[in-house]
């Protein structure tokens, strides 16, 4: 995983992007020496929350357990962070992807995308759990790259409000789907057999 050496400011790529090459690419990402996890979005480096809150972790764990228990789609794999997802958004000058994210959870149904280093290509379903430090990124920048790269369905979890907002890709654009609250039975648009009560998530 990429980490930032706080004792070596000359390597602090968060504050010193390589403008000469139109920011960073996946090739650069592989050489980062960071002490905490980061994501790369359109060549720009974004610090991830140093340690997710207990509430965030409880929701992520509940989602992983419930989806794994209730989801039986053949050839599909469920992943929980951290796992690198390299999206097909390119720096054309350097001929390398410039977006690497680590969604809280994702489902990938194309086995060819799953490699030792991570997922190369858009997952079918991505779930992000908002936190105060990442909410703007998840609601704007990640939304845009997920849409552009062809993520078929995107769920955004609002922990404090106990709401899950869904988006479904239609003609290369996200359509705003239903907003599910704690008492609802949530269901996936692209996976009809994926349905469960949000009471089991927001405990």
Secondary structure, 3 states (H helix, E strand, C coil): CCCECCCCHHHCCCCCCCHHHCCCCHHHHCCCCECCCEEEECCEEEECCCCCCHHHHHHHHHHHHHHHHHCCCCCCEEEECCCCEECCCEECCCCEECCEECCCEEEECCHHHEECCEEECCCCEEEEECCCCCHHHHHHHHHHHHHHHCCCEEEEEECCCCEEEEEEEECCEEEEEEEEECCCEEECCCCCCCEEEHHHCCC
